[in-house]
């Protein structure tokens, strides 16, 4: 099985000022991708090489986007005697997460569940 994920297309707003009148003009351009934050959205090439050896061919930003949906949640509750309990647990990994974790030899649950009482 080979996986190919093609990049999505986005409409990017472009603002330009007219030098003579200082009017601002807005145009739109269809682009494959663009950065919305100042941090880099890249996956190290060694990881991409390892994924490609398992027939997973994706762009780095798309890998990060897909993996970002596997999160940890915290549930807080108060007991009858007034103590606060916080339970922190990872969500269930989706099939895509499992595919990537298997290819990289990673655990489906990198962090154990944790319970804290106050």
C-alpha positions as CSV (number, residue, x, y, z in Angstrom):
1,X,0.0,0.0,0.0
2,X,1.4,3.4,-1.0
3,X,0.0,6.6,0.5
4,X,0.3,9.8,-1.4
5,X,-1.3,13.0,0.0
6,X,-1.2,16.0,-2.3
7,X,-1.1,19.4,-0.9
8,X,-4.3,21.4,-0.4
9,X,-4.8,24.6,-2.3
10,X,-5.4,27.9,-0.4
11,X,-6.6,31.3,-1.4
12,X,-4.0,33.8,-0.1
13,X,-4.9,37.5,0.4
14,X,-2.3,39.9,-0.9
15,X,-2.3,43.5,0.1
16,X,-0.4,46.2,-1.9
17,X,-0.2,49.9,-1.5
18,X,-0.2,52.3,-4.4
19,X,2.9,54.5,-4.1
20,X,1.3,57.6,-5.4
21,X,-2.0,57.7,-3.5
22,X,-1.3,55.4,-0.5
23,X,-4.4,53.5,-1.4
24,X,-4.3,49.8,-0.4
25,X,-5.4,47.2,-2.9
26,X,-6.3,43.6,-2.1
27,X,-5.9,40.8,-4.5
28,X,-6.2,37.0,-4.1
29,X,-3.9,34.3,-5.4
30,X,-4.4,30.5,-5.4
31,X,-1.3,28.9,-3.7
32,X,-0.4,25.4,-2.6
33,X,0.5,26.4,0.9
34,X,1.6,29.3,3.0
35,X,2.9,29.9,6.5
36,X,0.4,31.3,9.0
37,X,2.7,31.4,12.0
38,X,6.3,32.5,12.5
39,X,7.4,29.0,13.6
40,X,8.6,26.6,11.1
41,X,6.3,23.7,10.2
42,X,8.8,21.1,9.1
43,X,9.5,17.5,9.7
44,X,13.1,16.4,9.8
45,X,14.3,14.7,6.6
46,X,15.4,11.6,8.6
47,X,11.8,11.0,9.6
48,X,10.4,11.6,6.1
49,X,13.0,9.1,4.8
50,X,11.9,6.5,7.4
51,X,8.3,7.1,6.4
52,X,9.1,6.8,2.7
53,X,10.8,3.4,3.4
54,X,7.3,2.3,4.6
55,X,5.6,3.7,1.4
56,X,4.2,6.8,3.2
57,X,4.8,9.8,1.0
58,X,3.6,13.0,2.5
59,X,4.7,16.6,2.8
60,X,6.1,17.5,6.3
61,X,3.5,20.1,7.1
62,X,0.7,17.6,6.3
63,X,2.2,15.0,8.6
64,X,2.3,17.6,11.4
65,X,-1.2,18.7,10.7
66,X,-2.6,15.2,10.8
67,X,-0.6,14.2,13.9
68,X,-1.7,17.4,15.8
69,X,-5.2,15.8,16.3
70,X,-3.7,13.2,18.7
71,X,-3.8,15.2,22.0
72,X,-3.9,14.9,25.7
73,X,-6.9,15.9,27.7
74,X,-7.5,16.8,31.3
75,X,-10.6,16.1,33.3
76,X,-11.1,17.9,36.6
77,X,-13.7,16.9,39.2
78,X,-14.4,17.5,42.9
79,X,-15.1,14.6,45.3
80,X,-17.8,14.6,47.9
81,X,-15.2,15.5,50.6
82,X,-14.1,18.6,48.6
83,X,-10.8,17.3,47.1
84,X,-10.0,18.1,43.4
85,X,-8.9,15.3,41.1
86,X,-7.3,16.0,37.8
87,X,-7.0,13.1,35.3
88,X,-4.7,13.6,32.3
89,X,-5.0,11.1,29.5
90,X,-4.0,10.8,25.8
91,X,-6.9,10.5,23.3
92,X,-7.3,7.3,21.3
93,X,-5.0,7.4,18.2
94,X,-6.8,7.4,14.9
95,X,-5.8,4.9,12.1
96,X,-3.5,7.5,10.5
97,X,-1.7,8.1,13.8
98,X,-1.2,4.3,14.2
99,X,0.2,4.1,10.7
100,X,2.8,6.8,11.3
101,X,3.7,5.5,14.8
102,X,4.1,1.9,13.4
103,X,6.4,3.2,10.6
104,X,8.5,5.1,13.2
105,X,8.5,2.4,15.8
106,X,6.7,4.6,18.4
107,X,4.2,3.8,21.1
108,X,0.5,4.7,20.4
109,X,0.5,6.3,23.9
110,X,3.8,8.1,24.4
111,X,2.7,9.4,27.9
112,X,1.0,7.4,30.6
113,X,-2.3,8.4,32.1
114,X,-1.8,10.6,35.2
115,X,-4.1,11.3,38.2
116,X,-3.4,14.1,40.6
117,X,-5.3,15.0,43.8
118,X,-5.3,18.3,45.5
